[in-house]
């Protein structure tokens, strides 16, 4: 099925990619996710097709009724093409698991992509608020308000002792996962990233890569998130993550300054080489593009590069992902074609922006 | 916390903690990220929570009394067994939390280092809880009034109790308006609502939660 909502989305970049908001040079985005299940239904793995259908229809109806998302903003994923589902993963609007699943499921997208409600994921409802820059309390406030709206219309599975009951016991209690995406190239270059892992591990937070996989190759993006969901209230969980971020951001700033002070020529060379490659390369594999964009992004922030804006760099990160490229081109591309198209896209962007 | 990496020549702090069960014995390893990677072990960043969870659950089970073979307990609502839970790390329905209460409790405490939810409560549940609290108080008042032979007051209290019962029942009916789970006997059997609810009769209904 051709999805018009997705074809509209490709034309602009969503709320969280704006490259604005507090600490936006280092903090890419702030995210709050709530897991909820509906009383009277089994969890997804034990549901049969009919029950899944009923569950999805019920939640979809209530989302519309609460006016959280307009008609047409609900995307039934089992009827959506693979490329469109990948596109949603690249935009961080659905999980990899939700993309891959076979069963009846969907996602409602609202508020210029700041809100995404996955239906029939691991839990019946996975409500996500994703905002640009460092604004966790704001993200929680919005998530809480939407959750209140849904709660008035749906009977959540809840137990006084264990809180919101979820398919996986790692989410019980608040069902809340709070995460912040950081761009930490200088900490990687100065080999101090280990210290961040250690500091963060000590206070029970987790560190993951951009899409939860390999670290170095993913453009120096890291996600910091809470692991504990029970025994603390939502504000405490937000505060736990909130409190550690300025320290890490401070480390990254200091690492950038120390590179400038002690190794300026080498740093400039790295940034300008990356810029030159992006501006003239004819073939750009995805990993290489990520690394080069990462260097350029740091160069823009340090004022070494004045020809590009942070927003343009952020957009290039997103639009050079495979599904985005293919959506832009309007057809499926072989890997080599993709590298050609990626190089072309980046060249055009860099030669047109001032 | 503050533990040093097990590798003798390494001064880093251990952030990767592994527990392995070999021949029924527990072996623990504490390594820093780099030494763990050198040993080809997954670093903390790649260590999936569900792996950990399956490990803990099977540990909990091996410590428990030997299970009777071939007769593993299954959840009455969704038929999930403990073995299934261990391999997937996922429960089949909310009732599983009740069915496997003993195993879940230890597991949840290990994961979260806590056993009691203190966060948000759905309004429906919080109003139910506070109504039930009011109800218990009124029932005490009622007893006291009867003891004092103040029948006028007792009648007034009975009216109040009746009102709360009606509200609780409305909420319950609203909750049950959700479509029932298919081909499974819905929820634990509930006593039919009494025709003429007396204060005494309902007191066990109020504590059902």
Interface residues (C-beta under 8 A of the other chain):
Chain A: X37 X38 X39 X40 X41 X42 X43 X45 X46 X48 X50 X51 X54 X58 X122 X144 X147 X148 X151 X152 X155 X156 X157 X158 X159 X160 X161 X162 X163 X164 X165 X167 X168 X169 X170 X172 X173 X174 X176 X194 X197 X198 X201 X202 X206 X207 X208 X209 X213 X215 X227 X228 X229 X230 X231 X232 X233 X234 X237
Chain B: X1 X12 X13 X15 X32 X33 X34 X44 X45 X46 X49 X50 X53 X77 X78 X79 X80 X88 X89 X90 X91 X92 X93 X94 X97 X104 X107 X108 X111 X112 X113 X114 X115 X116 X117 X118 X119 X120 X121 X122 X123 X124 X125 X129 X174 X175 X176 X178 X179 X180 X181 X182 X184 X186 X187 X209
